[in-house]
């Protein structure tokens, strides 16, 4: 069988695929990295840079959302913005605003220090998904609900991206791709300038607007374009088409991550050093994430499919949206065991988070997910969205639309 025929068959199978089974496994990895980072374990440095689990969420989300948009456009000739935003609203808003309400009640009853006043000052920004612009999540004092910055970044991006795909592709198919890669370049340029000391922290509100773009989402979108078009898929197939590509990409991701966290640890109190570490390691780390997502989606029988497709691993990935929103509550509930047994603290917090997210997913989110599916063209594959539960493009047994979490925590 010729190489041309091989990649053509693979591309046809990819375009027909309704579910990328390994993505829930990658979401599981992402959320464990984030929770480990927030637990701030003293006995290990493995989660020192675990906030970049959010970047992996972003790559997955950008890839899935864009794949859904391109497939809808291919099958029906247009993209329904109305249905897109209704689906995202039903997927993201119910649990998000329920979490804000829960946090608000707990802060009102339990908090009595300056954090209480700061939270209610920031509340309008949490409600409007603008906290990534107006709330300093890196402040020295505790910032309640600061982790929601990534959700704001995601929602802002998807407020304009579907319109870009819909309208600019009518001019030239490559125009949305050029726009998204340009935005990724701007974000990376800002990071480079910060690493070289050209831009000093704290950044201005204007620079926060620019850097809220999240290059990891942009590159996930670019990956979707690469896979969607026959010419791009042919190139990707040569690089990622082997079953061994996924394990190799995972080793590359793990190696880059370990080097990054080691480098960060060498100058933990030196801000300039931290910026240099971002400059040297963040671009290759995000690139490795793009490669692992691509290797896991280009063929469902990739070399990591047995591990990432494990039922337990997939389930954790499926409820990852709830885990992201609720894990800080679980950590606060178990913080008494933190000082002497930090690994036990991590395990207990993770178990409680899974329990809370499970209740949320099956008893609260499911009705909204079922309603969301009414706003999808019947011939289109189903998918789940966001930093949330699932690995789209169509889940089993429950269907959702791609969702993300964020690129830095």
Secondary structure by P-SEA (a helix, b strand, c coil): ccaaaaaaaaaaaaaacccccaaaaaaaaaaaaaaaaaaccccccccccccaaaaaaaaaaaaaaaaaaaaaaaacccccaaaaaaaaaaaccaaaaaaaaaaaaaaacccccaaaaaaaaaaaaaaacccccccccccccccccccaaaaaaaaaaaccaaaaaacccccccaaaaaaaaaaaaaaaaaaaaaaaccccccccaaaaaaacccaaaaaaaaaaaaaacaaaaaaaaaaccccaaaaaaaaaaaaaaaaaaaaaaaccccaaaaaaaaaccaaaaaaaaaaaaaaaccccccccccccccaaaaaaaaaaaaaaacaaaaaaaccccccccaaaaaaaaaaaaaaaaaaaacccaaaaaaaaaccccccccccccccccccccccccccccbbbbbccc
